[in-house]
Structures are given as structure tokens and as C-alpha cells.
Amino acid sequence: MVLFTCRDLGMDCSFETTGTTESEIIKKFGDHAGSAHNMPVLTADVIFKVKKAIKK
Ligand SMILES: [Zn+2]
């Protein structure tokens, strides 16, 4: 299982999600970021940061 929280990206946000794969987390974060962080598209830079922040 992998864990990701927005706080890991330095965001003041209580969102956290778990999944079985990195790509699942990125998809879930993408849905969240579009509505909560005004980021409808995840840039390569953001995806890189998310991958680094994910705890396995
Ligand atoms: Zn968030």
C-alpha cells in the first residue's frame, strides 16, 4: 500500500489518500487537485513531486 498526503507537497490541506500503486495515487490526487487546488492538469513537475512524496 502507498500513502500520499497534500502536506507532503507543502500544501496546507488535509487531503490524504492510499492506494496500491503510484499511478492510482496520482489519478486520485489529480481528481482532488482539480477541484481543491485549481490544478485541472498535473504538470510533469507536480507528478515528479508527488512520486517523491509518496510513502511506500
Ligand atoms: Zn489537497
N, CA, C, O and the ligand as a Tripos MOL2 file, in Angstrom:
@<TRIPOS>MOLECULE
protein
  225   223    57     0     0
PROTEIN
NO_CHARGES

@<TRIPOS>ATOM
      1 N           0.8420   -1.1910    0.0000 N.3       1 MET1
      2 CA          0.0000    0.0000    0.0000 C.3       1 MET1
      3 C           0.8790    1.2430    0.0000 C.2       1 MET1
      4 O           1.9310    1.2730    0.6390 O.2       1 MET1
      5 N           0.4430    2.2530   -0.7120 N.am      2 VAL2
      6 CA          1.1790    3.5210   -0.7340 C.3       2 VAL2
      7 C           0.2890    4.6160   -0.1770 C.2       2 VAL2
      8 O          -0.9340    4.5770   -0.3150 O.2       2 VAL2
      9 N           0.9290    5.6020    0.4580 N.am      3 LEU3
     10 CA          0.2100    6.6880    1.1080 C.3       3 LEU3
     11 C           0.7080    8.0200    0.5820 C.2       3 LEU3
     12 O           1.9090    8.2270    0.4080 O.2       3 LEU3
     13 N          -0.2330    8.9220    0.3320 N.am      4 PHE4
     14 CA          0.1400   10.2700   -0.0860 C.3       4 PHE4
     15 C          -0.7270   11.2740    0.6430 C.2       4 PHE4
     16 O          -1.9320   11.0680    0.7900 O.2       4 PHE4
     17 N          -0.1150   12.3750    1.1050 N.am      5 THR5
     18 CA         -0.8820   13.4670    1.6860 C.3       5 THR5
     19 C          -0.4490   14.7730    1.0290 C.2       5 THR5
     20 O           0.7050   14.9250    0.6290 O.2       5 THR5
     21 N          -1.3780   15.7070    0.9230 N.am      6 CYS6
     22 CA         -1.0470   17.0170    0.3410 C.3       6 CYS6
     23 C           0.0110   17.7240    1.1880 C.2       6 CYS6
     24 O           0.8180   18.4860    0.6550 O.2       6 CYS6
     25 N           0.0160   17.4860    2.4670 N.am      7 ARG7
     26 CA          1.0160   18.1380    3.3310 C.3       7 ARG7
     27 C           2.4290   17.7660    2.8930 C.2       7 ARG7
     28 O           3.3660   18.5470    3.0570 O.2       7 ARG7
     29 N           2.5720   16.5690    2.3350 N.am      8 ASP8
     30 CA          3.8920   16.1520    1.8560 C.3       8 ASP8
     31 C           4.3870   17.0440    0.7280 C.2       8 ASP8
     32 O           5.5890   17.1220    0.4730 O.2       8 ASP8
     33 N           3.4660   17.7150    0.0550 N.am      9 LEU9
     34 CA          3.8570   18.6460   -1.0050 C.3       9 LEU9
     35 C           3.9780   20.0600   -0.4670 C.2       9 LEU9
     36 O           4.2110   21.0030   -1.2230 O.2       9 LEU9
     37 N           3.8190   20.2050    0.8460 N.am     10 GLY10
     38 CA          3.9190   21.5230    1.4430 C.3      10 GLY10
     39 C           2.6300   22.3140    1.3260 C.2      10 GLY10
     40 O           2.6340   23.5320    1.5090 O.2      10 GLY10
     41 N           1.5240   21.6420    1.0240 N.am     11 MET11
     42 CA          0.2450   22.3300    0.9000 C.3      11 MET11
     43 C          -0.4850   22.2880    2.2220 C.2      11 MET11
     44 O          -0.4100   21.3110    2.9670 O.2      11 MET11
     45 N          -1.1970   23.3770    2.5010 N.am     12 ASP12
     46 CA         -1.9850   23.4530    3.7180 C.3      12 ASP12
     47 C          -3.3390   22.8190    3.4340 C.2      12 ASP12
     48 O          -4.3290   23.5120    3.2000 O.2      12 ASP12
     49 N          -3.3670   21.5080    3.4580 N.am     13 CYS13
     50 CA         -4.5520   20.7650    3.0230 C.3      13 CYS13
     51 C          -4.5260   19.4250    3.7390 C.2      13 CYS13
     52 O          -3.4670   18.8180    3.8960 O.2      13 CYS13
     53 N          -5.6920   18.9650    4.1730 N.am     14 SER14
     54 CA         -5.7380   17.7320    4.9580 C.3      14 SER14
     55 C          -6.0010   16.5010    4.0990 C.2      14 SER14
     56 O          -6.1970   15.4060    4.6250 O.2      14 SER14
     57 N          -6.0050   16.6760    2.7700 N.am     15 PHE15
     58 CA         -6.2730   15.5360    1.8830 C.3      15 PHE15
     59 C          -5.2090   14.4560    2.0290 C.2      15 PHE15
     60 O          -4.0130   14.7440    2.0320 O.2      15 PHE15
     61 N          -5.6480   13.2410    2.1470 N.am     16 GLU16
     62 CA         -4.7140   12.1220    2.0890 C.3      16 GLU16
     63 C          -5.3890   10.9610    1.4030 C.2      16 GLU16
     64 O          -6.6090   10.8080    1.4690 O.2      16 GLU16
     65 N          -4.5980   10.1470    0.7480 N.am     17 THR17
     66 CA         -5.1710    9.0320    0.0180 C.3      17 THR17
     67 C          -4.2080    7.8590    0.0370 C.2      17 THR17
     68 O          -2.9930    8.0260    0.1480 O.2      17 THR17
     69 N          -4.7720    6.6890   -0.0730 N.am     18 THR18
     70 CA         -3.9480    5.4960   -0.1440 C.3      18 THR18
     71 C          -4.3360    4.7150   -1.3960 C.2      18 THR18
     72 O          -5.4290    4.8800   -1.9370 O.2      18 THR18
     73 N          -3.4340    3.8780   -1.8370 N.am     19 GLY19
     74 CA         -3.7150    3.0670   -2.9980 C.3      19 GLY19
     75 C          -2.7210    1.9250   -3.0650 C.2      19 GLY19
     76 O          -1.8890    1.7510   -2.1750 O.2      19 GLY19
     77 N          -2.8190    1.1640   -4.1160 N.am     20 THR20
     78 CA         -1.9090    0.0330   -4.2430 C.3      20 THR20
     79 C          -0.7480    0.3570   -5.1730 C.2      20 THR20
     80 O           0.2950   -0.2930   -5.1110 O.2      20 THR20
     81 N          -0.9220    1.3580   -6.0340 N.am     21 THR21
     82 CA          0.1430    1.7040   -6.9670 C.3      21 THR21
     83 C           0.3200    3.2190   -7.0340 C.2      21 THR21
     84 O          -0.5820    3.9810   -6.6880 O.2      21 THR21
     85 N           1.4920    3.6350   -7.4820 N.am     22 GLU22
     86 CA          1.7680    5.0640   -7.6660 C.3      22 GLU22
     87 C           0.7670    5.6920   -8.6260 C.2      22 GLU22
     88 O           0.2570    6.7850   -8.3790 O.2      22 GLU22
     89 N           0.4900    4.9910   -9.7210 N.am     23 SER23
     90 CA         -0.3850    5.5920  -10.7310 C.3      23 SER23
     91 C          -1.7970    5.7760  -10.1890 C.2      23 SER23
     92 O          -2.4990    6.7110  -10.5760 O.2      23 SER23
     93 N          -2.2130    4.8820   -9.2920 N.am     24 GLU24
     94 CA         -3.5320    5.0330   -8.6720 C.3      24 GLU24
     95 C          -3.5670    6.2920   -7.8060 C.2      24 GLU24
     96 O          -4.5390    7.0470   -7.8340 O.2      24 GLU24
     97 N          -2.5020    6.5100   -7.0400 N.am     25 ILE25
     98 CA         -2.4030    7.7030   -6.2000 C.3      25 ILE25
     99 C          -2.4260    8.9610   -7.0560 C.2      25 ILE25
    100 O          -3.1210    9.9260   -6.7380 O.2      25 ILE25
    101 N          -1.6690    8.9450   -8.1350 N.am     26 ILE26
    102 CA         -1.5900   10.1310   -8.9860 C.3      26 ILE26
    103 C          -2.9510   10.4400   -9.5960 C.2      26 ILE26
    104 O          -3.3290   11.6030   -9.7310 O.2      26 ILE26
    105 N          -3.6820    9.3970   -9.9630 N.am     27 LYS27
    106 CA         -5.0150    9.6040  -10.5100 C.3      27 LYS27
    107 C          -5.9390   10.2210   -9.4620 C.2      27 LYS27
    108 O          -6.6760   11.1640   -9.7490 O.2      27 LYS27
    109 N          -5.8920    9.6780   -8.2450 N.am     28 LYS28
    110 CA         -6.7470   10.2090   -7.1790 C.3      28 LYS28
    111 C          -6.3530   11.6400   -6.8310 C.2      28 LYS28
    112 O          -7.2110   12.4960   -6.6150 O.2      28 LYS28
    113 N          -5.0410   11.8900   -6.7790 N.am     29 PHE29
    114 CA         -4.5900   13.2440   -6.4790 C.3      29 PHE29
    115 C          -5.0080   14.1910   -7.5990 C.2      29 PHE29
    116 O          -5.3570   15.3430   -7.3380 O.2      29 PHE29
    117 N          -4.9760   13.7230   -8.8250 N.am     30 GLY30
    118 CA         -5.3930   14.5480   -9.9490 C.3      30 GLY30
    119 C          -6.8420   14.9860   -9.8100 C.2      30 GLY30
    120 O          -7.1720   16.1440  -10.0660 O.2      30 GLY30
    121 N          -7.7070   14.0640   -9.4060 N.am     31 ASP31
    122 CA         -9.1120   14.4050   -9.1960 C.3      31 ASP31
    123 C          -9.2510   15.4470   -8.0940 C.2      31 ASP31
    124 O         -10.0150   16.4030   -8.2280 O.2      31 ASP31
    125 N          -8.5130   15.2590   -7.0090 N.am     32 HIS32
    126 CA         -8.5570   16.1690   -5.8710 C.3      32 HIS32
    127 C          -7.9810   17.5280   -6.2380 C.2      32 HIS32
    128 O          -8.5620   18.5630   -5.9100 O.2      32 HIS32
    129 N          -6.8470   17.5270   -6.9150 N.am     33 ALA33
    130 CA         -6.1640   18.7820   -7.2280 C.3      33 ALA33
    131 C          -7.0020   19.6480   -8.1670 C.2      33 ALA33
    132 O          -6.9800   20.8760   -8.0760 O.2      33 ALA33
    133 N          -7.7430   18.9970   -9.0710 N.am     34 GLY34
    134 CA         -8.5640   19.7590   -9.9930 C.3      34 GLY34
    135 C          -9.6220   20.5730   -9.2780 C.2      34 GLY34
    136 O          -9.8890   21.7150   -9.6520 O.2      34 GLY34
    137 N         -10.2350   19.9870   -8.2390 N.am     35 SER35
    138 CA        -11.3150   20.6810   -7.5530 C.3      35 SER35
    139 C         -10.8100   21.5130   -6.3800 C.2      35 SER35
    140 O         -11.3550   22.5820   -6.1020 O.2      35 SER35
    141 N          -9.7740   21.0380   -5.6900 N.am     36 ALA36
    142 CA         -9.3520   21.7090   -4.4580 C.3      36 ALA36
    143 C          -8.2020   22.6880   -4.6670 C.2      36 ALA36
    144 O          -8.0630   23.6450   -3.9050 O.2      36 ALA36
    145 N          -7.3890   22.4650   -5.6730 N.am     37 HIS37
    146 CA         -6.1910   23.2920   -5.8270 C.3      37 HIS37
    147 C          -6.1300   24.0130   -7.1650 C.2      37 HIS37
    148 O          -5.0920   24.5620   -7.5330 O.2      37 HIS37
    149 N          -7.2440   24.0100   -7.8920 N.am     38 ASN38
    150 CA         -7.2950   24.7100   -9.1740 C.3      38 ASN38
    151 C          -6.1750   24.2430  -10.1060 C.2      38 ASN38
    152 O          -5.5420   25.0380  -10.8000 O.2      38 ASN38
    153 N          -5.9550   22.9390  -10.0960 N.am     39 MET39
    154 CA         -4.9180   22.3550  -10.9510 C.3      39 MET39
    155 C          -5.5580   21.2600  -11.8120 C.2      39 MET39
    156 O          -5.3780   20.0720  -11.5420 O.2      39 MET39
    157 N          -6.2990   21.6600  -12.8400 N.am     40 PRO40
    158 CA         -7.0060   20.6600  -13.6530 C.3      40 PRO40
    159 C          -6.0680   19.7000  -14.3720 C.2      40 PRO40
    160 O          -6.4440   18.5750  -14.7030 O.2      40 PRO40
    161 N          -4.8450   20.1570  -14.6090 N.am     41 VAL41
    162 CA         -3.8680   19.2850  -15.2670 C.3      41 VAL41
    163 C          -2.6300   19.2040  -14.3830 C.2      41 VAL41
    164 O          -2.1120   20.2270  -13.9340 O.2      41 VAL41
    165 N          -2.1630   17.9950  -14.1380 N.am     42 LEU42
    166 CA         -0.9370   17.8230  -13.3600 C.3      42 LEU42
    167 C           0.2540   17.9430  -14.3010 C.2      42 LEU42
    168 O           0.3700   17.2020  -15.2770 O.2      42 LEU42
    169 N           1.1280   18.8820  -13.9910 N.am     43 THR43
    170 CA          2.3270   19.0240  -14.8130 C.3      43 THR43
    171 C           3.3270   17.9300  -14.4540 C.2      43 THR43
    172 O           3.2120   17.2830  -13.4130 O.2      43 THR43
    173 N           4.3040   17.7360  -15.3280 N.am     44 ALA44
    174 CA          5.3280   16.7310  -15.0680 C.3      44 ALA44
    175 C           6.0520   17.0300  -13.7630 C.2      44 ALA44
    176 O           6.4350   16.1200  -13.0280 O.2      44 ALA44
    177 N           6.2320   18.3160  -13.4880 N.am     45 ASP45
    178 CA          6.9090   18.7230  -12.2510 C.3      45 ASP45
    179 C           6.1090   18.2980  -11.0260 C.2      45 ASP45
    180 O           6.6670   17.7900  -10.0540 O.2      45 ASP45
    181 N           4.7910   18.5090  -11.0830 N.am     46 VAL46
    182 CA          3.9310   18.1240   -9.9570 C.3      46 VAL46
    183 C           3.9410   16.6080   -9.7910 C.2      46 VAL46
    184 O           4.0430   16.1020   -8.6740 O.2      46 VAL46
    185 N           3.8360   15.8920  -10.8960 N.am     47 ILE47
    186 CA          3.8260   14.4310  -10.8180 C.3      47 ILE47
    187 C           5.1370   13.9260  -10.2150 C.2      47 ILE47
    188 O           5.1410   12.9760   -9.4310 O.2      47 ILE47
    189 N           6.2400   14.5590  -10.5810 N.am     48 PHE48
    190 CA          7.5360   14.1900  -10.0160 C.3      48 PHE48
    191 C           7.5470   14.3880   -8.5060 C.2      48 PHE48
    192 O           8.0220   13.5310   -7.7610 O.2      48 PHE48
    193 N           7.0140   15.5350   -8.0590 N.am     49 LYS49
    194 CA          6.9690   15.8170   -6.6210 C.3      49 LYS49
    195 C           6.0700   14.8280   -5.8970 C.2      49 LYS49
    196 O           6.3970   14.3700   -4.8020 O.2      49 LYS49
    197 N           4.9330   14.4970   -6.5070 N.am     50 VAL50
    198 CA          4.0300   13.5340   -5.8870 C.3      50 VAL50
    199 C           4.7140   12.1860   -5.7320 C.2      50 VAL50
    200 O           4.6280   11.5480   -4.6820 O.2      50 VAL50
    201 N           5.3950   11.7590   -6.7900 N.am     51 LYS51
    202 CA          6.0850   10.4640   -6.7150 C.3      51 LYS51
    203 C           7.1210   10.4560   -5.6040 C.2      51 LYS51
    204 O           7.2930    9.4530   -4.9110 O.2      51 LYS51
    205 N           7.8190   11.5930   -5.4350 N.am     52 LYS52
    206 CA          8.8260   11.6660   -4.3710 C.3      52 LYS52
    207 C           8.1830   11.6550   -2.9980 C.2      52 LYS52
    208 O           8.7660   11.1510   -2.0380 O.2      52 LYS52
    209 N           6.9640   12.2170   -2.9000 N.am     53 ALA53
    210 CA          6.3010   12.3700   -1.5990 C.3      53 ALA53
    211 C           5.5830   11.0890   -1.1740 C.2      53 ALA53
    212 O           5.3090   10.8970    0.0100 O.2      53 ALA53
    213 N           5.2800   10.2240   -2.1200 N.am     54 ILE54
    214 CA          4.5270    9.0060   -1.8050 C.3      54 ILE54
    215 C           5.3410    8.1170   -0.8610 C.2      54 ILE54
    216 O           6.5250    7.8620   -1.0780 O.2      54 ILE54
    217 N           4.6710    7.6620    0.1780 N.am     55 LYS55
    218 CA          5.3080    6.7530    1.1370 C.3      55 LYS55
    219 C           4.8840    5.3210    0.8240 C.2      55 LYS55
    220 O           3.7040    5.0200    0.6490 O.2      55 LYS55
    221 N           5.8660    4.4700    0.7610 N.am     56 LYS56
    222 CA          5.5570    3.0730    0.4630 C.3      56 LYS56
    223 C           5.7670    2.2060    1.7060 C.2      56 LYS56
    224 O           5.5580    0.9940    1.6560 O.2      56 LYS56
    225 ZN         -5.0330   18.9800   -1.2830 Zn       57 ZN57
@<TRIPOS>BOND
     1     1     2 1
     2     2     3 1
     3     3     4 2
     4     3     5 am
     5     5     6 1
     6     6     7 1
     7     7     8 2
     8     7     9 am
     9     9    10 1
    10    10    11 1
    11    11    12 2
    12    11    13 am
    13    13    14 1
    14    14    15 1
    15    15    16 2
    16    15    17 am
    17    17    18 1
    18    18    19 1
    19    19    20 2
    20    19    21 am
    21    21    22 1
    22    22    23 1
    23    23    24 2
    24    23    25 am
    25    25    26 1
    26    26    27 1
    27    27    28 2
    28    27    29 am
    29    29    30 1
    30    30    31 1
    31    31    32 2
    32    31    33 am
    33    33    34 1
    34    34    35 1
    35    35    36 2
    36    35    37 am
    37    37    38 1
    38    38    39 1
    39    39    40 2
    40    39    41 am
    41    41    42 1
    42    42    43 1
    43    43    44 2
    44    43    45 am
    45    45    46 1
    46    46    47 1
    47    47    48 2
    48    47    49 am
    49    49    50 1
    50    50    51 1
    51    51    52 2
    52    51    53 am
    53    53    54 1
    54    54    55 1
    55    55    56 2
    56    55    57 am
    57    57    58 1
    58    58    59 1
    59    59    60 2
    60    59    61 am
    61    61    62 1
    62    62    63 1
    63    63    64 2
    64    63    65 am
    65    65    66 1
    66    66    67 1
    67    67    68 2
    68    67    69 am
    69    69    70 1
    70    70    71 1
    71    71    72 2
    72    71    73 am
    73    73    74 1
    74    74    75 1
    75    75    76 2
    76    75    77 am
    77    77    78 1
    78    78    79 1
    79    79    80 2
    80    79    81 am
    81    81    82 1
    82    82    83 1
    83    83    84 2
    84    83    85 am
    85    85    86 1
    86    86    87 1
    87    87    88 2
    88    87    89 am
    89    89    90 1
    90    90    91 1
    91    91    92 2
    92    91    93 am
    93    93    94 1
    94    94    95 1
    95    95    96 2
    96    95    97 am
    97    97    98 1
    98    98    99 1
    99    99   100 2
   100    99   101 am
   101   101   102 1
   102   102   103 1
   103   103   104 2
   104   103   105 am
   105   105   106 1
   106   106   107 1
   107   107   108 2
   108   107   109 am
   109   109   110 1
   110   110   111 1
   111   111   112 2
   112   111   113 am
   113   113   114 1
   114   114   115 1
   115   115   116 2
   116   115   117 am
   117   117   118 1
   118   118   119 1
   119   119   120 2
   120   119   121 am
   121   121   122 1
   122   122   123 1
   123   123   124 2
   124   123   125 am
   125   125   126 1
   126   126   127 1
   127   127   128 2
   128   127   129 am
   129   129   130 1
   130   130   131 1
   131   131   132 2
   132   131   133 am
   133   133   134 1
   134   134   135 1
   135   135   136 2
   136   135   137 am
   137   137   138 1
   138   138   139 1
   139   139   140 2
   140   139   141 am
   141   141   142 1
   142   142   143 1
   143   143   144 2
   144   143   145 am
   145   145   146 1
   146   146   147 1
   147   147   148 2
   148   147   149 am
   149   149   150 1
   150   150   151 1
   151   151   152 2
   152   151   153 am
   153   153   154 1
   154   154   155 1
   155   155   156 2
   156   155   157 am
   157   157   158 1
   158   158   159 1
   159   159   160 2
   160   159   161 am
   161   161   162 1
   162   162   163 1
   163   163   164 2
   164   163   165 am
   165   165   166 1
   166   166   167 1
   167   167   168 2
   168   167   169 am
   169   169   170 1
   170   170   171 1
   171   171   172 2
   172   171   173 am
   173   173   174 1
   174   174   175 1
   175   175   176 2
   176   175   177 am
   177   177   178 1
   178   178   179 1
   179   179   180 2
   180   179   181 am
   181   181   182 1
   182   182   183 1
   183   183   184 2
   184   183   185 am
   185   185   186 1
   186   186   187 1
   187   187   188 2
   188   187   189 am
   189   189   190 1
   190   190   191 1
   191   191   192 2
   192   191   193 am
   193   193   194 1
   194   194   195 1
   195   195   196 2
   196   195   197 am
   197   197   198 1
   198   198   199 1
   199   199   200 2
   200   199   201 am
   201   201   202 1
   202   202   203 1
   203   203   204 2
   204   203   205 am
   205   205   206 1
   206   206   207 1
   207   207   208 2
   208   207   209 am
   209   209   210 1
   210   210   211 1
   211   211   212 2
   212   211   213 am
   213   213   214 1
   214   214   215 1
   215   215   216 2
   216   215   217 am
   217   217   218 1
   218   218   219 1
   219   219   220 2
   220   219   221 am
   221   221   222 1
   222   222   223 1
   223   223   224 2
@<TRIPOS>SUBSTRUCTURE
     1 MET1         2 RESIDUE 1 A MET
     2 VAL2         6 RESIDUE 1 A VAL
     3 LEU3        10 RESIDUE 1 A LEU
     4 PHE4        14 RESIDUE 1 A PHE
     5 THR5        18 RESIDUE 1 A THR
     6 CYS6        22 RESIDUE 1 A CYS
     7 ARG7        26 RESIDUE 1 A ARG
     8 ASP8        30 RESIDUE 1 A ASP
     9 LEU9        34 RESIDUE 1 A LEU
    10 GLY10       38 RESIDUE 1 A GLY
    11 MET11       42 RESIDUE 1 A MET
    12 ASP12       46 RESIDUE 1 A ASP
    13 CYS13       50 RESIDUE 1 A CYS
    14 SER14       54 RESIDUE 1 A SER
    15 PHE15       58 RESIDUE 1 A PHE
    16 GLU16       62 RESIDUE 1 A GLU
    17 THR17       66 RESIDUE 1 A THR
    18 THR18       70 RESIDUE 1 A THR
    19 GLY19       74 RESIDUE 1 A GLY
    20 THR20       78 RESIDUE 1 A THR
    21 THR21       82 RESIDUE 1 A THR
    22 GLU22       86 RESIDUE 1 A GLU
    23 SER23       90 RESIDUE 1 A SER
    24 GLU24       94 RESIDUE 1 A GLU
    25 ILE25       98 RESIDUE 1 A ILE
    26 ILE26      102 RESIDUE 1 A ILE
    27 LYS27      106 RESIDUE 1 A LYS
    28 LYS28      110 RESIDUE 1 A LYS
    29 PHE29      114 RESIDUE 1 A PHE
    30 GLY30      118 RESIDUE 1 A GLY
    31 ASP31      122 RESIDUE 1 A ASP
    32 HIS32      126 RESIDUE 1 A HIS
    33 ALA33      130 RESIDUE 1 A ALA
    34 GLY34      134 RESIDUE 1 A GLY
    35 SER35      138 RESIDUE 1 A SER
    36 ALA36      142 RESIDUE 1 A ALA
    37 HIS37      146 RESIDUE 1 A HIS
    38 ASN38      150 RESIDUE 1 A ASN
    39 MET39      154 RESIDUE 1 A MET
    40 PRO40      158 RESIDUE 1 A PRO
    41 VAL41      162 RESIDUE 1 A VAL
    42 LEU42      166 RESIDUE 1 A LEU
    43 THR43      170 RESIDUE 1 A THR
    44 ALA44      174 RESIDUE 1 A ALA
    45 ASP45      178 RESIDUE 1 A ASP
    46 VAL46      182 RESIDUE 1 A VAL
    47 ILE47      186 RESIDUE 1 A ILE
    48 PHE48      190 RESIDUE 1 A PHE
    49 LYS49      194 RESIDUE 1 A LYS
    50 VAL50      198 RESIDUE 1 A VAL
    51 LYS51      202 RESIDUE 1 A LYS
    52 LYS52      206 RESIDUE 1 A LYS
    53 ALA53      210 RESIDUE 1 A ALA
    54 ILE54      214 RESIDUE 1 A ILE
    55 LYS55      218 RESIDUE 1 A LYS
    56 LYS56      222 RESIDUE 1 A LYS
    57 ZN57       225 GROUP 0 **** ****
